[in-house]
């Protein structure tokens, strides 16, 4: 066991004029995660510390935060793996801070809603099932692993200056439904992401891909949408799936 210094972002917009970092000394044992450390601080050192978490298993994505220079899931980040005696924790960028590490996710969800994140079957098939082959399902294998943690959203530099940009998570989900053989709104989905605040605003910097806890090729999904849009413009009769 050893002592590690947690430098935690503190800010309460209702009482504070500016943000600050507060230091806490935490005794770390083997297997301890950053989330464990934050709970130790909250339960034993400062009960006013605010942060979001839920499953503690890398499934819900709610504990995403900026840890030692990059966005990670606190529940999956082993303190020993950071190779540092200091753990510096900040909230997610591009989202309003409600208190400390707890941010308002509403802007993120509003953009997610814009891409219509659900299957649109088209004509009513009645009692018929919407069959999908294994090969068709294989197109979704990696994309559906997104847990909507918003780490990609926070890491994207475009979100820093374009508040209307849909963001990598929403664009990834748009491609997920676009690629689903059961969906009948491909043209509509193309229109939703085709614009200065859609796929064309992506600068292909790969920040989103580097921080994704599920190793999803987010940039590649956005590129697929761009390629399909360009193909449609060059050949209106283009129907080939990319």
N, C-alpha and C positions, 0 to 999 in steps of 0.2 A: 504493500500500500504506500501511496505517496500523496503529497499535497499538490493540488493544481489551482491556479488562480483563474477564476471565471471573471471576465470583464463583460458585463451585461449592459446592453442598451436600456436606458430608463427614460421614459417620457410619459407624462400624463397631461394631455392637452387641456384638461380642466383646471390644473393647478400649476403646471410648469411653464416658464417662459421659454425655456430651451431644453434640448435633450442633453444627456450626459451618459458617461459610462460609470458603472458602479462595480467595485471589485469585491469578490467573495472567495474565500479559501475553502476548497472542497477536498476532503480526503477520498481519494479515488482507489477503488479496488478493481481486480481483474474482471473484465466483461462489462464494466460500467459505461453507459452511453452518455452523450451530451444531455439527452432528455432526462436520464436518471439524475445527472448533476443539477439540472434546473429544478427538478422536484425536490431534491435535497435542500436547495436554497429556499424554495418556497415553504417547505415544511419545517425547517429548522433555523433558518437565518433571517428570512424576510418574507412573511406571508403575503405581502402586497404585490409580489412579482407576478406579472400577468403574461401568459403564453397560451398557445392552443395545442392540444394533443388529444388523441383518442385511442387508436388501436394498439399502439406501441409495437407494431409488427410490419411497418412499411407498406400498409395496405390502404389506409385512409388518406394519407398525404397531408394531414392537418398540421403536422409539426415541422413543415419545411421552414427553414430560416437560414440566414447568412452566418456560416460558421467558419472562422479562420480563413476568410478570403474567398469562399465559394458557397453556393447554395446547396444545402444538403437536407436530408431528413434527420432530425435530431435523434429519433429512435433507432436509426441504423448506424449512426456515427459513433464508433468506439473512441473514447477519449484517448486510449493508448495509441490508436492508429494515427492520431494527429501529430504525434512526435513533437509535442510542445508542452511546456509547463504552463502555458497560457491558453485559455479557450475564450476567444472573442466572439460574442454572439450579437447579431443585429437582426432587426425585423426584415421582412420582405420589402424590396424596393417597389416603387410605382403604385403603392397601395397606402391609403391613409392609416396612420398609426392611431389606434384607439387607446392603447396603453402598452407601454414597454414593447414586448415582442408580439403583441396581439394586434393584428391589422384588420382593416375592413375589407373583406373579399368581394363586396358588392360590385365594384367596377369590373373585376375579373368575370363574375357570373353574368353580368349584363352582356358582355361581349360573347360569352359562351352561348347565351340564348339567341344571339343574332344569327348564328349559323344553323339554327333549327336542329338541335342535337337529338334527333329521333328519326326513325324510319318513316318515310312518306311513301305509301304503297301505290298511290295513283288510283286507278279505277278499283272500285270495290269488288274484291274477288268472291264475295259471298262467304260460303263455308269452306272455300278452298284453302289449303295450307300454302304458304309461300316457301316452296322447297329451295334448298341451297345445297349444292354439291360440295364435297370435301375440297375440291380444287378452288371453288369460289370462296369458300370459307378461309382457305389458306392465305388469301390476299389480306385478311384482317388480323392474322396471327400476332404481329408485333404491335400494330396500331392500337388494338383494344386494351393493351396493358397500361395505357395512360390512367393515372389515378387522380388527375386534376389537382396536383399539389401546388401548382402555380410557380414552381421553381423556374421553369422556362420563361414565364411571364416576367418574373422579377429580374432575371438575368438579361433580358432583351434590351439592348441599348435604344432601339427605336421607340419603345414605350416611354423613354425618358423625355422625348420631345413631341411625340404624336399621341395625344390622349385618345384619339379615335381609332388608332391602329387595333385591329382585332387581336393581335398577339399570336404567338406560336401555338398555344394550347388550343385555342378556338379553330385555328387553321388546320391543325392536325386532325381535330374531330370532324371538320368539314370533309377532309379527304377520307376519313374513316367511313362516313356515310356515303360519300361519292363512290367509294370502291365496293360497297355492299350490293351484291347482286339482287337483293330483295327490295332495294330502293328504286323509286321511279321518278325522282326529282333531280336528276343529274344536271339538267340545264339550269334549273332554279338555283342549285347549289353553286354552280359556276358564277352566276350573276351575283350571288351574295359575297363572294370573295374577290371578284374582279373589280378593282378600283384602287384609288390611291391609298386607302386605308386597309386594303386587303393584302393579297399575296405579293403585289408589286412593291409594297413598302418594305418587305423583307430584304435585308442587305446581305444575307447569306454569311453571317459572321460566325455561326455555329455555337454561340454561347448557350443557346437553348439545348442543343444536343449534348454539350459537355456536362451540363448539370442535371440532366434527366436521370432520376434514380432508377428508371426502368430501361435505360439504354435504348430509347426509341430514336429512330432516325427522323427527328422532327423536320430538320432542314430538307431532307430528301422528300418528305411528304409534301412540303410546300413547293418544292421544285416540280413534283409531278403535276400539281395543280397549274403551275405556270406553263409547263409544257403543253398540257391539254388546252389551256386557253389560247396559247399561240397557235396550236394546230387548228383550232376552230376558226381563228381569224384568217389564217392563210388558206384554209379550205373549209368553207361553211358546211360541206357535206361530210366532214370528217366524223367518223363514229368509232374509230378504233380506241380500245381501252388502253390506257398507259399504266 
